[in-house]
Amino acid sequence: MQDDNSPHDPFNWGYLIAALVVLLALPLMHVIVGWFVFYL
């Protein structure tokens, strides 16, 4: 029988969190860039 706790698991929580951050940041990119330009 194989162990379920494989060290080569393709799923990683870091990738999931990064994907969620990117999905939230892309629609707000023009707002972030606007703030950056306005305050500089």
For each residue, the residues with C-beta under 8 A, 3 or more apart:
1:
2: 6
3: 6
4:
5: 9
6: 2 3 9
7:
8:
9: 5 6 12
10:
11: 15 16
12: 9 15 16
13: 16 17
14: 17 18
15: 11 12 18 19
16: 11 12 13 19 20
17: 13 14 20 21
18: 14 15 21 22
19: 15 16 22 23
20: 16 17 23 24
21: 17 18 24 25
22: 18 19 25 26
23: 19 20 26
24: 20 21 27 28
25: 21 22 28 29 32
26: 22 23 29
27: 24
28: 24 25 31 32
29: 25 26 32 33
30: 33 34
31: 28 34 35
32: 25 28 29 35 36
33: 29 30 36 37
34: 30 31 37 38
35: 31 32 38 39
36: 32 33 39 40
37: 33 34 40
38: 34 35
39: 35 36
40: 36 37
